[in-house]
Every structure is written in C-alpha cells, then in structure tokens.
C-alpha cells in the first residue's frame, strides 16, 4: 500500500493510476490525513464506462432494469420477392422518370 500527498498526486497522477490498475492501493493524503483511496476496479465492474454508470444508477435506485419476458418464438418472416423481380420493378420505376 502506498500513500501520496495531493500535490505529488497532481503532478504524477498517471503513475499512481497505473499502480492502482496493477492492483496496488494508493492512499491520498492531505496534511497527513487520508482523504481518498485509489484502487483497481473490482472484477464485477464492467470495463466500459457506460455500463458502469448504468449499473451505479441501478444500485442507487435511480433506474429500474427492464423485466425480460418470454415472448415465445419470433414470428416467421413474410416471403420476400426474388431479386430478379425486385430489379425488374426498379428498372420500370426508373424508366418512368
């Protein structure tokens, strides 16, 4: 565990962030009083910022995750015209201009 004062942290922030990312805990002090702690994210936290922000909002009760329902099997797609027919219709439309 390392400790660093605010002034030194400000000047060497990237160095201390790399230490934290490598698993080291960094205590931030102000006049010899611990005011913050920098640690690596937990394994359960998503590496994507957007996912982390959404998860935090759910934990705080600001968002409610959707309820997934079993919708059954998706409907079968309607048949599509063959490519040759589509191209022929496109040629007719273009010739009418």
C-alpha positions in Angstrom: 0.0 0.0 0.0 1.4 3.4 -1.0 0.4 6.9 0.2 0.8 10.1 -1.7 0.1 13.8 -0.9 -2.3 15.8 -3.1 0.4 17.9 -4.5 2.6 15.0 -5.6 -0.5 13.1 -6.9 -1.5 16.1 -9.0 2.0 16.1 -10.6 2.3 12.3 -11.1 -1.3 11.2 -11.4 -0.8 8.8 -14.3 2.0 7.0 -12.4 -0.3 6.4 -9.4 -3.3 5.4 -11.6 -1.0 2.8 -13.2 0.0 1.5 -9.8 -3.7 1.2 -8.8 -4.5 -0.6 -12.1 -1.8 -3.1 -11.3 -3.5 -3.9 -8.0 -1.8 -1.5 -5.6 -3.9 0.5 -3.2 -2.9 4.2 -3.1 -4.0 6.3 -0.2 -4.3 10.0 -0.9 -3.4 12.3 1.9 -4.0 16.0 2.7 -1.9 17.3 5.6 -1.1 13.7 6.7 -4.8 12.8 6.8 -6.2 10.1 4.4 -8.9 11.7 2.3 -9.2 9.2 -0.6 -8.2 5.8 -1.8 -7.4 4.8 -5.4 -7.8 1.1 -6.2 -8.3 -1.1 -9.2 -11.9 -1.7 -10.2 -13.5 -4.8 -8.8 -13.8 -7.8 -11.1 -17.6 -7.5 -11.2 -17.4 -3.9 -12.6 -17.7 -3.6 -16.3 -14.7 -2.2 -18.1 -17.0 0.1 -20.2 -17.8 3.4 -18.6 -21.4 3.5 -19.9 -22.1 0.1 -18.3 -20.5 1.2 -15.0 -22.6 4.4 -14.9 -25.8 2.4 -15.6 -25.0 -0.2 -13.0 -24.4 2.5 -10.4 -27.7 4.2 -11.3 -29.5 0.8 -10.8 -27.7 0.3 -7.4 -28.8 3.7 -6.2 -32.4 3.1 -7.3 -32.4 5.8 -10.0 -33.1 3.3 -12.8 -35.0 0.1 -12.8 -33.7 -2.6 -15.2 -36.3 -3.9 -17.7 -38.1 -7.1 -16.9 -37.4 -9.7 -19.6 -40.5 -11.7 -20.5 -40.5 -14.9 -22.6 -42.0 -13.6 -25.8 -42.1 -17.1 -27.3 -40.7 -17.8 -30.7 -40.3 -14.9 -33.1 -42.8 -14.6 -35.9 -41.8 -16.2 -39.2 -40.7 -13.6 -41.7 -43.0 -12.9 -44.7 -41.7 -14.1 -48.0 -39.7 -11.6 -50.0 -39.8 -11.2 -53.8 -36.9 -12.8 -55.7 -34.0 -10.5 -56.6 -34.8 -10.7 -60.3 -38.4 -9.4 -59.7 -37.1 -6.6 -57.5 -34.6 -5.5 -60.1 -37.2 -5.6 -62.9 -39.6 -3.4 -60.8 -36.7 -1.0 -60.1 -36.0 -0.8 -63.9 -39.6 0.0 -64.6 -39.7 2.7 -61.9 -36.5 4.3 -63.3 -37.8 4.3 -66.9 -40.9 6.2 -65.8 -38.9 9.2 -64.7 
